[in-house]
Structure formats: C-alpha cells, structure tokens
Amino acid sequence: MSLTFYHVSWCPECAVVRDKLEVLNLTYEDRIVPDFRPSRQEVFEVSGQYYVPVLKDGETILTETREILAHLDEHYSNGQVRGPEAEAGGEADDESPSCSL
C-alpha cells in the first residue's frame, strides 16, 4: 500500500491530516505543492481539483479532510491495515473545507 500526501505547509487542514499520519506511524510520500492554487497542476492531475489536502492511497483519491481522516481510521487504526477496496467513496461536504488559497 502506498500513500501520497499532497499539501501546503501553512494549511491547518493539512496539518490535521499530517498529524494523523504521524500518530498512525504511517509511511507516506510527502508532496508539498505550491501555495498558489492555480499552480497546483500535480494536485489537479491526481484529483481533478486544486484544493489540498489530498491523500492518494493506491487507486483511492481522497480530497476532503474529514473523508481522509475517516479513511485512515477505517483502514489503518489499531495496527490493522485494510485495503482501500472497501472504500465506497464520499460526498463533498461544505462543512469540511480544504485550503483553497
């Protein structure tokens, strides 16, 4: 299983996800992207949008903080790693913003 985390250093939503990855002691590829949203071409190619945080877990792409945290809890908590094939996907939720600048 390979995790790739796309983020900017100043984003509080990204910090929440980064902290969760560290608490779970997960190894991931750290991809710091440009601060200026239109310059985040790499994020767009992966997720179809320019907002961060974005977490790629194998073929699963997660774009909302709450969705990412739930996925990490479901698949990586308690020392048990379960594949993302069980991931049903999630709806966008305006109450779980992403950093958009």
N, C-alpha and C positions, 0 to 999 in steps of 0.2 A: 504494500500500500504506500503510495507516495502522496504527500501533502505539499501543496504550494500555496503560500500565503502572500497575497498582493495587498500592499498597504502603503500609507504615508506615515512618517514618524510622528507628526503632530496630532493626528486624529484620535480623539478619545474613544470612538467606537472600535478603531483598530487596536488600541491599547487593551481594551477588554478582551478581544479575541486573542491577542498576543499573550496576555496573562493566562488565559485558559489553556492555550497550547503549552505554556511552560508548566502550569500546575499539573497537567496530564503527562508531563515529561515526554512530549511527542517531538520527534524529529521532523522538520519540515524545511522546504526550500523557501528562503526569505527573499521576497521580491519587493523592494522599496521602489515605488513608482513616482513619477513627477507630481509635484504639488498641484500644478495647473491641470484641471480635469481634461480639457481637450487634448492634452499631450499624453494621456494615458492609453496610447494605442494598444499596448500589450494587454491591458485590462479589458479593453473593448474586444480584442480578438478572442479572449478566453470566455468572456461573459456576455458580450453583446451590449454592454453599458460601460460608463466611465466611472461609476462610483466605487468607493472602497469602504469597508474591507470586502475582499473576495477570497474565498478559500476553494481551491481545487483539490478534491480527494479522488484520485483515479479519474474516472469519467464524470463524477458528480461535481457540479459547479454550484457554489452557494454564495449569494450576494447580499444577504441581509444579516446583520449582527445576531439577531435573535435566532434566525434559522441556522447560522453557523454554530452557535453555542449549543443548540438543541442537537444538532448532528454530532458534534464532538461528544456530548454527554451520552447520546444513544450508542455511538459506535466505539468510543474509546475510554469510557469511565470504568472504574473498578478493575482495571488491569485486563479487561476483556476487549479484544479488538474484533469488531464485526464489520464486514464489508459494507460498502455503500449501496450494494444492490437492493437492500431493503428500503433505501431512501425513496419515498414516494414523491418528493419534491414539495415545495411550499409556495404559498401565495405571497406576493409582495404585501408588506404591512407598513402603512404610513407611520405607525407608532414605533417602528424600529428603524430609525433613519440611518443612512450611511453618510459618510463625509463626502460632501459634494463640491467643495471649492476647487 
